[in-house]
């Protein structure tokens, strides 16, 4: 039995706050602008951001800045998932009766 724990996707970085926002992204080979999501974080090692661009439903491109600069696409995707997993669940929409 293997007692090793899985690797930490954040490599020991402790995130104190984060927010997700929309941004415009351009690619050298594309003639148009894509829409992207940017996850901005404050950490114990300084600020950072992970940008996620999805030009098609089947592909995603990743870019890291700040504490995530130089990370591979796989590491950025795992960090994105780990940070987003800490968000509280959205409140349930009240069940309103339909009248008429």
C-alpha positions in Angstrom: 0.0 0.0 0.0 1.4 3.4 -1.0 1.3 5.9 1.9 2.4 8.9 -0.2 -0.1 11.7 -0.4 -0.8 13.3 -3.8 1.3 16.3 -4.7 0.0 19.7 -3.6 -1.3 21.5 -6.7 -0.4 24.8 -5.2 3.1 23.8 -4.2 2.7 25.0 -0.6 1.3 28.5 -1.6 -1.3 29.7 0.8 -4.0 31.7 -0.9 -5.6 34.5 1.2 -8.0 35.8 -1.3 -9.1 35.4 -4.9 -11.5 36.6 -7.5 -12.4 35.6 -11.0 -13.0 38.1 -13.8 -13.5 38.2 -17.6 -10.8 39.6 -19.8 -10.0 40.0 -23.5 -7.2 37.8 -24.9 -5.4 37.9 -28.2 -3.4 35.2 -29.9 -0.7 35.9 -32.5 -2.2 33.6 -35.1 -5.8 34.7 -34.6 -7.5 37.7 -36.2 -10.0 38.1 -33.5 -10.1 38.6 -29.7 -11.1 35.7 -27.4 -12.8 35.9 -24.1 -10.9 34.6 -21.1 -11.3 34.0 -17.4 -8.6 35.4 -15.1 -8.2 34.1 -11.5 -6.4 36.8 -9.5 -5.0 35.8 -6.1 -3.2 37.2 -3.1 -0.9 34.6 -1.5 1.8 34.4 1.2 4.4 34.6 -1.6 2.8 37.7 -3.3 0.1 38.3 -6.0 -0.5 36.1 -9.0 -2.9 35.3 -11.7 -4.0 32.4 -13.9 -5.6 33.1 -17.2 -7.7 30.5 -18.9 -8.6 31.0 -22.6 -11.0 28.5 -24.3 -11.0 29.2 -28.0 -13.2 26.1 -28.6 -15.1 23.8 -26.2 -12.4 21.2 -26.7 -9.3 23.2 -25.9 -8.0 25.5 -23.3 -4.8 27.6 -23.0 -3.3 28.7 -19.7 -0.9 31.5 -18.7 0.5 32.2 -15.2 1.7 35.5 -13.9 3.2 36.5 -10.6 3.7 33.5 -8.3 2.5 31.2 -11.2 4.9 32.5 -13.8 6.7 29.6 -15.5 4.2 26.9 -14.4 3.2 24.3 -17.0 -0.4 24.2 -18.3 -1.1 21.1 -16.3 0.1 22.7 -13.0 -1.9 25.9 -13.8 -5.1 23.8 -14.4 -4.6 21.9 -11.2 -4.0 25.1 -9.2 -7.1 26.7 -10.8 -9.2 23.7 -9.7 -7.8 23.7 -6.2 -8.4 27.4 -5.7 -11.9 27.3 -7.2 -12.8 24.3 -5.0 -12.4 26.5 -1.9 -15.3 28.8 -2.9 -18.5 28.4 -1.0 -21.4 26.8 -2.7 -23.9 29.2 -4.3 -27.1 29.8 -2.3 -30.0 27.8 -3.5 -32.6 29.6 -5.5 -35.9 29.7 -3.6 -38.6 27.4 -5.0 -41.3 29.8 -6.0 -44.8 28.4 -6.8 -46.1 29.0 -10.3 -49.5 30.7 -10.3 -51.9 30.5 -13.2 
